[in-house]
Amino acid sequence: MPNQGSLEGVLVVDLSRALAGPHAGQMLGDLGARVVKVEAPVMGDDTRSWGPPFVQGSGGEAFSTYFLSCNRNKESIALDLKSDDGRRVLTELLRRADVLIENFRTGVMDRLGFGTAALAELNPRLVQLSITGFGHDGPEGGRAGYDQIVQGEAGLMSLTGSGPDDPQRVGTPIADLLGGIHGVVGVLAALYERERTGRGRVVRTSLLSSIVGVHAFQGTRVTVAGEVPAAQGNHHPSIAPYGLFRCRDGAVQISVGNERLWRAFCTEFDVDPETPGLAANPDRVAHRDETIAFVEAAFADHDAASLLQRLAAAGVPAGKVRDLAEVYAWDQLHSQGLVVDVDHAALGGISLPGPAIRFFDVDGSGESERARTAHTAPPVLDQHGAAIRAWLGLDRVATASAGATAPPGATASAGATAPAGVTATASATAGAGANRTAGAGA
């Protein structure tokens, strides 16, 4: 029988859209929770229309690969949260839930009738996760937050790029992703605490706090040393040599993180580790340009493949820069379970980037992997709506809005797959007009 993971039996209701909240929900699903994704009727999650690229389904529908990236292991139900029917269904879901995820702007949940106090009264054991852009309070707590805006406001773009005049965004929506990860950490802590207290907690994080929370040594350069760090391209601000270095046919990356590695590097390439100005890390950092020139002179007559072999033999950490096609063809990636195959309702078999955490049991015979072994594909909009209503003992009241146009990949399905033990019935999208106010998103 497939193992569902450590959170088997935990019910998560995910009201979020875009990326931060959905990523949190996906992580909890990867850990074994049952995740019910509540989406706006007709349009669904914003990311269903984000693209290209889109991929075509068996019925001619177009599905966003963005949406597919952050919604595996979820069921979908379409609800108009401004309608009596939508609120009735959501109330019954939350009455049974262990965790709620939402990333509306501050005040939206209160206006919908699902504020923190009301939810605590409805279900005292509920853990409520709320993710915003800039925080729930403070002078700018009401601001909408999207990833790149927060990357800039939180200083990350000032640290990324070739120099102070070249601010760059990170290549993935890192503020959103970290917001989701920090949210999951908070949820797990609150679930653990609930075992002692019997009560849930409100867990709050933001894209801003998630970036500031990983400033690490760049932050203490400001708060302790009084410096203002700036982008330094592909070289570490506090360690040298540590970065990308040119060679005969391209470039390699090395990390000389201590003096033992510096001596090993110099021995391998027959250069003097006591070269004036380069003998100790603070000297090499202070003379960064000279250090880069020194290393690239040693690499000039060698191609990348031979350099990586020599550096590995010398024990110096090194690597190349892969594009994503190379990454997803890499044997090491597949050995770590970082690609999962799922069966999508309209696309058939597809492969998705997999979960980053693995679990193992240990006994006298050694280790055996113990994690979720069967993943489900990101859902078609309202794919599980009828089954969820049947599980709740509710009939559909609202009907689909006439003439509404769905975005690519947002077609509701009939005869949706039911949860275990529940018989599905034909479903259609519920009424229109669910609140789509941006809170924290890509």
Secondary structure, DSSP 8 states (H G I E B T S, - for coil): -----TTTT-EEEE---SSHHHHHHHHHHHTT-EEEEEE-TTT-SGGGG--S-EEE-TTS-EEEHHHHTS--S-EEEE--TTSHHHHHHHHHHHHH-SEEEE---TTHHHHTT--HHHHHHH-TT-EEEEEESS-SSSTTTT--EEHHHHHHHTTTGGGSSSSTT-----SS-HHHHHHHHHHHHHHHHHHHHHHHHS---EEEEEHHHHHHTT-THHHHHHHTT-------TTB-SSSSSEEEEEETTEEEEEE--SHHHHHHHHHHTT--TT-TT-SSHHHHHHTHHHHHHHHHHHHTTS-HHHHHHHHHHHT--EE----HHHHHT-HHHHHTT-EEEEEETTTEEEEEE--S---EEEETTEEEE-S---------TTTTHHHHHHHHT----S---TT----TT----SS----TT----------S-------EE-
